[in-house]
Amino acid sequence: MNRTLQYYLVSVPLLVIVDFTTTVFPDFAAWFSRMPAIWVFYLGFPVINALLVCRWKLDGKRLLAASILIGAFLEIVLFGNMLLFMYPIILIPIMVALYSLLAFTPKWALEGKLRENWKWLAVVWAAWAFTLVATTAANI
């Protein structure tokens, strides 16, 4: 199977899980209210990451920089997430961690390098877990 397609097929379910759990969980009604527009994001964003990783071969710092730029563009320009500019400023590192998680986890999974990069993955998955708990608490 084509490496770009493999990356894409790993990325889509990961993005759905990460987005749902960090934005609306456990409020299914809020999630469904964003349909079908949110599926454009769910299906389109992994294409961008797949191209960055598989076609343009971005690695390390360049992929991290691209993830930060894309995340900031999506969150601020397209989604209007002005919370990134408000207290607590910790939201910016969390945004960086979550978009890095979405770029690097599928890459390293396909390359068989998850164990090699476990420290980085522990940090970004911890940021996801923190955001999941905060989102759940806010939506209950």
N, C-alpha and C positions, 0 to 999 in steps of 0.2 A: 504494500500500500504506500502511496505517496507520503513522504514525510510531512508536507504541509497539511495534507488532509488528516493525518494522524494527530498532529498538533491541534488542529481545529476541533477534531472530535473529542479530544481530552479537554479543551478549553471551554467549550459551550456549557457542558453540565457544571463545570467548576464555577463559571461565571454566574449561572443561574443560582446556584447554591449560595455563593458568596454575596451576591447582590440581594437576594431575598432575605438572607439572615442578617444583613447589616443595614437594611433600609426599612423594612416593614414587619419583620417577624414579630409576633405570630399572627399579624393582622392580614389574613388572606384577602379580605374585601379591599383593603388599600392596594394590595398587589394586583388584584384583578382590575381595579379601576384604572390602572396604567396600561392595560392591554388595548390594542395590539401594539402600540408604539414601543413598549419596552422590549418587545421581541426583535425590533430593528437593532436595538443595542445588543441584545443577547446573541444575535446571529452575526451582526456586523463587527463588533469590537474584536472578537476572536480572529476574524479575518486579518485585521490590522496586525495583531500580535503574531499570527502565523507568518505573515509576510516579513515582519521585522526579524523574526527568528530564523525562518527556513529559507526565505528568498534572499534577503539582504544580509543574513548571517551576523546580525548584531549580537554581541556577547558582552557580558560583564557590565562595565561602566556605561557603555553606549545604550545597551538595552535598559538599564536602570534610568538613565537620563530620558530616554524615549518614553518609558512608563510614567515618569513624573510629568513630563510635558503633556502627554495624552490624558493622563488622569486629571491634571489641572484644567486642561481645555474642556474635557467632558463635564467635570464637576462645576466649574465656574461659568463657562460660556453656555453650554448646552442645557445643563440641569439647574443652573442658577443657585447652586449650593453656596450661599453666602456665609454659611456657618464656618467655612474654612478661614474666614477673616475675623471671626469673633472669638471671644474667650470661651473655652480654653483653646489656646493655640495648638494644643496637642492634636487637633484634628488634622493638621497638615502632615505630621509624621504618620498618622494612621492612614491617610489617603495614600501616601507614598508606599506604605507597607502593603496595603490591600492591592494596589495596582501592580506592585512588584510580585506579590503572591500570584496574581493572575498571569503574569508574563513568565516568571521563572519556574513555577511548579510544573507546568506541562513540559517545558523545555527539558528540565532535569529528569523528569519521569521518562521521557522518550530516549534521553541519552544514557539512562541508567546511573545518574549522578545524584540521586536523592540523598543517599547516605553520605556522600562526599561533602554535600552542602547542608548538612543537617542543622548547623548553628544558624545560618541565615534563614532557613525554613522555620526553625523554632521561633524566631523573632517575628516573622510575618504572620505565622499561624497564631501566635499569641496575640498579635494585634487584632486578628480576625475574631478570636475568642472574646477578647475584651469588648469589641464592637458588638458582637452578638449578644453578650450579656447586657450591655447598655441599651441596645435597641429593644431587647425583650422587656427590660424593666420599664422603658419609656412607653411601650405599646400595650402593657397589661392594664 
